[in-house]
Amino acid sequence: MKADETLDCVGLYCPMPIVHTAKKMKELEPGQVLEVLADDPGIKQDMPSWCKTTGNEFLGIEEDKGVYKVFVRKSG
């Protein structure tokens, strides 16, 4: 998946990946996609929940060698 920005949260644990994602999303334009890299398995539940709460679009998650790549589109 193609992302406009990448946020590296590897080594951070709940709730820090979500905190950093929220801060980074404020910098993006509506419609842009953020890729969040994390190695905390909690991201698999936390990010969809955060997107539902904030109205941003959860696009999916990929796992590669213990690193999760989560894709979120900023809502308008």
The first five atom37 places (N, CA, C, CB, O) and aatype in JSON, in Angstrom:
{
  "aatype": [12, 11, 0, 3, 6, 16, 10, 3, 4, 19, 7, 10, 18, 4, 14, 12, 14, 9, 19, 8, 16, 0, 11, 11, 12, 11, 6, 10, 6, 14, 7, 5, 19, 10, 6, 19, 10, 0, 3, 3, 14, 7, 9, 11, 5, 3, 12, 14, 15, 17, 4, 11, 16, 16, 7, 2, 6, 13, 10, 7, 9, 6, 6, 3, 11, 7, 19, 18, 11, 19, 13, 19, 1, 11, 15, 7],
  "atom_mask": [
    [1, 1, 1, 1, 1],
    [1, 1, 1, 1, 1],
    [1, 1, 1, 1, 1],
    [1, 1, 1, 1, 1],
    [1, 1, 1, 1, 1],
    [1, 1, 1, 1, 1],
    [1, 1, 1, 1, 1],
    [1, 1, 1, 1, 1],
    [1, 1, 1, 1, 1],
    [1, 1, 1, 1, 1],
    [1, 1, 1, 0, 1],
    [1, 1, 1, 1, 1],
    [1, 1, 1, 1, 1],
    [1, 1, 1, 1, 1],
    [1, 1, 1, 1, 1],
    [1, 1, 1, 1, 1],
    [1, 1, 1, 1, 1],
    [1, 1, 1, 1, 1],
    [1, 1, 1, 1, 1],
    [1, 1, 1, 1, 1],
    [1, 1, 1, 1, 1],
    [1, 1, 1, 1, 1],
    [1, 1, 1, 1, 1],
    [1, 1, 1, 1, 1],
    [1, 1, 1, 1, 1],
    [1, 1, 1, 1, 1],
    [1, 1, 1, 1, 1],
    [1, 1, 1, 1, 1],
    [1, 1, 1, 1, 1],
    [1, 1, 1, 1, 1],
    [1, 1, 1, 0, 1],
    [1, 1, 1, 1, 1],
    [1, 1, 1, 1, 1],
    [1, 1, 1, 1, 1],
    [1, 1, 1, 1, 1],
    [1, 1, 1, 1, 1],
    [1, 1, 1, 1, 1],
    [1, 1, 1, 1, 1],
    [1, 1, 1, 1, 1],
    [1, 1, 1, 1, 1],
    [1, 1, 1, 1, 1],
    [1, 1, 1, 0, 1],
    [1, 1, 1, 1, 1],
    [1, 1, 1, 1, 1],
    [1, 1, 1, 1, 1],
    [1, 1, 1, 1, 1],
    [1, 1, 1, 1, 1],
    [1, 1, 1, 1, 1],
    [1, 1, 1, 1, 1],
    [1, 1, 1, 1, 1],
    [1, 1, 1, 1, 1],
    [1, 1, 1, 1, 1],
    [1, 1, 1, 1, 1],
    [1, 1, 1, 1, 1],
    [1, 1, 1, 0, 1],
    [1, 1, 1, 1, 1],
    [1, 1, 1, 1, 1],
    [1, 1, 1, 1, 1],
    [1, 1, 1, 1, 1],
    [1, 1, 1, 0, 1],
    [1, 1, 1, 1, 1],
    [1, 1, 1, 1, 1],
    [1, 1, 1, 1, 1],
    [1, 1, 1, 1, 1],
    [1, 1, 1, 1, 1],
    [1, 1, 1, 0, 1],
    [1, 1, 1, 1, 1],
    [1, 1, 1, 1, 1],
    [1, 1, 1, 1, 1],
    [1, 1, 1, 1, 1],
    [1, 1, 1, 1, 1],
    [1, 1, 1, 1, 1],
    [1, 1, 1, 1, 1],
    [1, 1, 1, 1, 1],
    [1, 1, 1, 1, 1],
    [1, 1, 1, 0, 1]
  ],
  "atom_positions": [
    [[0.83, -1.18, 0.0], [0.0, 0.0, 0.0], [0.88, 1.24, 0.0], [-0.95, 0.0, 1.21], [1.93, 1.26, 0.64]],
    [[0.46, 2.26, -0.71], [1.24, 3.5, -0.83], [0.81, 4.47, 0.26], [1.06, 4.14, -2.24], [-0.38, 4.76, 0.42]],
    [[1.78, 4.97, 1.0], [1.51, 5.94, 2.06], [2.17, 7.27, 1.73], [2.01, 5.4, 3.43], [3.22, 7.31, 1.09]],
    [[1.55, 8.36, 2.18], [2.12, 9.69, 1.99], [3.21, 9.97, 3.03], [1.03, 10.76, 2.09], [4.18, 10.68, 2.74]],
    [[3.05, 9.42, 4.23], [4.01, 9.62, 5.31], [4.17, 8.3, 6.07], [3.54, 10.76, 6.27], [3.25, 7.48, 6.09]],
    [[5.32, 8.11, 6.69], [5.57, 6.94, 7.53], [5.96, 7.4, 8.92], [6.67, 6.03, 6.91], [6.77, 8.31, 9.09]],
    [[5.37, 6.75, 9.93], [5.66, 7.05, 11.33], [6.23, 5.79, 11.97], [4.37, 7.55, 12.09], [5.55, 4.76, 12.03]],
    [[7.46, 5.87, 12.45], [8.13, 4.71, 13.05], [7.89, 4.69, 14.56], [9.64, 4.74, 12.74], [8.42, 5.52, 15.29]],
    [[7.08, 3.73, 15.0], [6.8, 3.57, 16.43], [7.36, 2.25, 16.96], [5.29, 3.63, 16.68], [6.92, 1.77, 18.01]],
    [[8.32, 1.66, 16.24], [8.93, 0.41, 16.69], [9.64, 0.66, 18.03], [9.93, -0.15, 15.61], [10.38, 1.63, 18.18]],
    [[9.39, -0.23, 18.98], [9.99, -0.09, 20.3], [9.11, 0.64, 21.29], [0.0, 0.0, 0.0], [9.42, 0.7, 22.48]],
    [[7.99, 1.2, 20.81], [7.06, 1.91, 21.69], [5.89, 0.99, 22.02], [6.56, 3.23, 21.02], [5.49, 0.16, 21.2]],
    [[5.36, 1.14, 23.2], [4.24, 0.29, 23.64], [3.05, 1.15, 24.0], [4.65, -0.59, 24.83], [3.17, 2.35, 24.27]],
    [[1.91, 0.52, 24.0], [0.63, 1.16, 24.27], [0.75, 2.08, 25.47], [-0.46, 0.11, 24.51], [1.29, 1.69, 26.51]],
    [[0.25, 3.3, 25.36], [-0.52, 3.89, 24.26], [0.31, 4.75, 23.31], [-1.63, 4.72, 24.82], [-0.26, 5.47, 22.5]],
    [[1.63, 4.68, 23.4], [2.47, 5.63, 22.66], [2.29, 5.6, 21.13], [3.9, 5.37, 22.98], [2.26, 6.67, 20.52]],
    [[2.16, 4.43, 20.48], [1.94, 4.49, 19.03], [0.68, 5.28, 18.65], [1.82, 3.07, 18.47], [0.68, 5.99, 17.64]],
    [[-0.37, 5.17, 19.45], [-1.6, 5.92, 19.17], [-1.39, 7.41, 19.44], [-2.77, 5.38, 20.02], [-1.86, 8.25, 18.68]],
    [[-0.68, 7.73, 20.52], [-0.39, 9.13, 20.85], [0.4, 9.78, 19.71], [0.41, 9.23, 22.18], [0.08, 10.89, 19.28]],
    [[1.42, 9.1, 19.22], [2.24, 9.64, 18.13], [1.43, 9.72, 16.83], [3.49, 8.77, 17.92], [1.59, 10.66, 16.05]],
    [[0.57, 8.73, 16.59], [-0.28, 8.74, 15.39], [-1.21, 9.95, 15.43], [-1.1, 7.44, 15.29], [-1.34, 10.65, 14.42]],
    [[-1.83, 10.2, 16.56], [-2.76, 11.33, 16.68], [-2.04, 12.65, 16.39], [-3.38, 11.37, 18.08], [-2.58, 13.52, 15.71]],
    [[-0.82, 12.78, 16.9], [-0.05, 14.01, 16.68], [0.32, 14.16, 15.2], [1.23, 14.01, 17.56], [0.2, 15.24, 14.63]],
    [[0.76, 13.06, 14.59], [1.19, 13.09, 13.18], [0.0, 13.38, 12.26], [1.86, 11.76, 12.79], [0.14, 14.09, 11.26]],
    [[-1.17, 12.82, 12.58], [-2.34, 13.0, 11.72], [-2.72, 14.48, 11.6], [-3.52, 12.2, 12.26], [-3.28, 14.89, 10.58]],
    [[-2.43, 15.27, 12.63], [-2.74, 16.7, 12.6], [-1.93, 17.42, 11.53], [-2.47, 17.33, 13.97], [-2.33, 18.48, 11.06]],
    [[-0.79, 16.84, 11.14], [0.09, 17.46, 10.14], [-0.34, 17.11, 8.71], [1.53, 17.01, 10.37], [0.08, 17.77, 7.76]],
    [[-1.18, 16.09, 8.55], [-1.55, 15.61, 7.22], [-2.77, 16.35, 6.69], [-1.82, 14.12, 7.25], [-3.58, 16.89, 7.44]],
    [[-2.89, 16.35, 5.37], [-4.07, 16.9, 4.71], [-5.14, 15.81, 4.61], [-3.71, 17.45, 3.3], [-4.8, 14.63, 4.56]],
    [[-6.42, 16.19, 4.59], [-7.47, 15.18, 4.42], [-7.23, 14.34, 3.17], [-8.85, 15.86, 4.34], [-6.89, 14.86, 2.11]],
    [[-7.41, 13.04, 3.31], [-7.21, 12.11, 2.2], [-5.82, 11.49, 2.16], [0.0, 0.0, 0.0], [-5.62, 10.48, 1.48]],
    [[-4.86, 12.08, 2.87], [-3.52, 11.51, 2.87], [-3.48, 10.25, 3.73], [-2.49, 12.53, 3.39], [-4.28, 10.09, 4.66]],
    [[-2.55, 9.35, 3.41], [-2.43, 8.06, 4.1], [-1.15, 8.05, 4.94], [-2.43, 6.89, 3.08], [-0.08, 8.42, 4.47]],
    [[-1.31, 7.63, 6.18], [-0.18, 7.48, 7.1], [0.09, 6.0, 7.32], [-0.46, 8.2, 8.46], [-0.83, 5.22, 7.6]],
    [[1.35, 5.61, 7.18], [1.79, 4.26, 7.49], [2.45, 4.32, 8.87], [2.78, 3.7, 6.39], [3.38, 5.09, 9.08]],
    [[1.96, 3.51, 9.81], [2.52, 3.45, 11.15], [3.23, 2.11, 11.31], [1.42, 3.65, 12.25], [2.62, 1.06, 11.11]],
    [[4.51, 2.15, 11.66], [5.29, 0.93, 11.91], [5.34, 0.71, 13.41], [6.74, 1.04, 11.3], [5.71, 1.61, 14.16]],
    [[4.97, -0.49, 13.86], [4.99, -0.79, 15.29], [5.28, -2.27, 15.49], [3.64, -0.4, 15.95], [4.97, -3.11, 14.64]],
    [[5.9, -2.59, 16.64], [6.13, -4.0, 16.96], [5.32, -4.44, 18.18], [7.62, -4.24, 17.21], [5.49, -5.56, 18.66]],
    [[4.44, -3.58, 18.67], [3.55, -3.93, 19.76], [2.27, -4.54, 19.18], [3.22, -2.68, 20.64], [1.53, -3.85, 18.48]],
    [[2.0, -5.83, 19.45], [0.81, -6.46, 18.87], [-0.49, -5.79, 19.25], [0.76, -7.9, 19.28], [-1.51, -5.99, 18.59]],
    [[-0.5, -4.99, 20.3], [-1.7, -4.27, 20.69], [-2.21, -3.32, 19.62], [0.0, 0.0, 0.0], [-3.38, -2.95, 19.62]],
    [[-1.32, -2.93, 18.7], [-1.7, -2.01, 17.63], [-2.82, -2.59, 16.77], [-0.49, -1.68, 16.74], [-3.61, -1.84, 16.19]],
    [[-2.9, -3.92, 16.7], [-3.91, -4.58, 15.86], [-5.33, -4.27, 16.35], [-3.69, -6.1, 15.83], [-6.25, -4.19, 15.54]],
    [[-5.51, -4.09, 17.65], [-6.81, -3.72, 18.18], [-6.92, -2.21, 18.4], [-7.07, -4.46, 19.5], [-7.97, -1.61, 18.19]],
    [[-5.81, -1.6, 18.83], [-5.84, -0.19, 19.2], [-6.12, 0.72, 18.01], [-4.53, 0.2, 19.83], [-6.92, 1.66, 18.12]],
    [[-5.48, 0.47, 16.87], [-5.62, 1.39, 15.75], [-7.03, 1.39, 15.15], [-4.62, 1.04, 14.67], [-7.58, 2.46, 14.91]],
    [[-7.64, 0.21, 14.91], [-9.03, 0.26, 14.4], [-9.97, 0.97, 15.38], [-9.54, -1.16, 14.13], [-10.86, 1.7, 14.96]],
    [[-9.77, 0.76, 16.68], [-10.61, 1.43, 17.68], [-10.4, 2.93, 17.64], [-10.3, 0.88, 19.08], [-11.36, 3.7, 17.71]],
    [[-9.14, 3.35, 17.54], [-8.83, 4.78, 17.49], [-9.45, 5.41, 16.24], [-7.3, 5.01, 17.5], [-9.99, 6.51, 16.31]],
    [[-9.37, 4.71, 15.11], [-9.94, 5.24, 13.87], [-11.45, 5.4, 14.01], [-9.6, 4.32, 12.68], [-12.02, 6.4, 13.57]],
    [[-12.1, 4.41, 14.61], [-13.56, 4.48, 14.8], [-13.91, 5.68, 15.68], [-14.09, 3.17, 15.42], [-14.89, 6.37, 15.41]],
    [[-13.12, 5.92, 16.71], [-13.37, 7.02, 17.64], [-13.14, 8.38, 16.99], [-12.49, 6.89, 18.87], [-13.88, 9.33, 17.24]],
    [[-12.11, 8.48, 16.14], [-11.71, 9.77, 15.58], [-12.32, 10.04, 14.21], [-10.22, 9.83, 15.48], [-12.27, 11.18, 13.73]],
    [[-12.89, 9.03, 13.57], [-13.47, 9.22, 12.25], [-12.49, 9.07, 11.1], [0.0, 0.0, 0.0], [-12.86, 9.26, 9.94]],
    [[-11.24, 8.73, 11.41], [-10.28, 8.45, 10.35], [-10.53, 7.05, 9.81], [-8.82, 8.6, 10.86], [-11.17, 6.23, 10.47]],
    [[-10.01, 6.77, 8.61], [-10.29, 5.49, 7.95], [-9.15, 4.5, 8.15], [-10.54, 5.71, 6.46], [-8.02, 4.75, 7.74]],
    [[-9.46, 3.37, 8.79], [-8.51, 2.28, 8.95], [-8.47, 1.51, 7.63], [-8.9, 1.33, 10.16], [-9.48, 0.95, 7.2]],
    [[-7.3, 1.48, 6.98], [-7.18, 0.87, 5.66], [-6.67, -0.56, 5.7], [-6.27, 1.69, 4.8], [-6.86, -1.31, 4.74]],
    [[-6.04, -0.95, 6.8], [-5.54, -2.31, 6.87], [-4.22, -2.4, 7.59], [0.0, 0.0, 0.0], [-3.62, -1.4, 7.98]],
    [[-3.79, -3.64, 7.74], [-2.56, -3.91, 8.47], [-1.81, -5.05, 7.79], [-2.86, -4.25, 9.96], [-2.42, -6.02, 7.33]],
    [[-0.51, -4.92, 7.73], [0.35, -5.97, 7.19], [1.37, -6.31, 8.27], [1.06, -5.52, 5.84], [1.76, -5.44, 9.06]],
    [[1.8, -7.57, 8.31], [2.82, -7.96, 9.28], [4.01, -8.51, 8.52], [2.26, -9.0, 10.29], [3.87, -9.34, 7.62]],
    [[5.2, -8.05, 8.9], [6.43, -8.5, 8.25], [7.51, -8.67, 9.31], [6.88, -7.51, 7.15], [8.03, -7.69, 9.83]],
    [[7.84, -9.92, 9.63], [8.9, -10.23, 10.58], [8.71, -9.54, 11.93], [10.24, -9.85, 10.0], [9.66, -8.98, 12.49]],
    [[7.48, -9.58, 12.45], [7.21, -9.01, 13.76], [6.96, -7.52, 13.79], [0.0, 0.0, 0.0], [6.72, -6.95, 14.85]],
    [[7.0, -6.88, 12.63], [6.69, -5.45, 12.55], [5.36, -5.3, 11.84], [7.82, -4.65, 11.81], [5.15, -5.83, 10.75]],
    [[4.46, -4.56, 12.48], [3.14, -4.3, 11.9], [3.18, -2.99, 11.14], [2.04, -4.27, 12.99], [3.68, -1.98, 11.63]],
    [[2.64, -3.02, 9.93], [2.5, -1.81, 9.12], [1.0, -1.52, 9.06], [3.13, -1.97, 7.66], [0.23, -2.28, 8.47]],
    [[0.61, -0.42, 9.69], [-0.8, -0.05, 9.77], [-1.03, 1.18, 8.9], [-1.23, 0.22, 11.25], [-0.24, 2.12, 8.93]],
    [[-2.11, 1.15, 8.13], [-2.39, 2.24, 7.2], [-3.69, 2.93, 7.59], [-2.47, 1.72, 5.75], [-4.72, 2.3, 7.78]],
    [[-3.6, 4.26, 7.7], [-4.74, 5.08, 8.12], [-4.87, 6.26, 7.16], [-4.58, 5.57, 9.59], [-3.88, 6.93, 6.85]],
    [[-6.12, 6.52, 6.69], [-6.38, 7.7, 5.84], [-7.03, 8.77, 6.68], [-7.28, 7.34, 4.62], [-7.99, 8.51, 7.41]],
    [[-6.5, 9.99, 6.57], [-7.07, 11.11, 7.32], [-8.42, 11.47, 6.73], [-6.12, 12.33, 7.3], [-8.57, 11.6, 5.52]],
    [[-9.39, 11.63, 7.61], [-10.74, 12.0, 7.15], [-10.77, 13.49, 6.8], [-11.8, 11.68, 8.25], [-9.9, 14.26, 7.19]],
    [[-11.8, 13.85, 6.05], [-11.95, 15.24, 5.61], [-12.44, 16.11, 6.71], [0.0, 0.0, 0.0], [-12.63, 17.31, 6.51]]
  ]
}
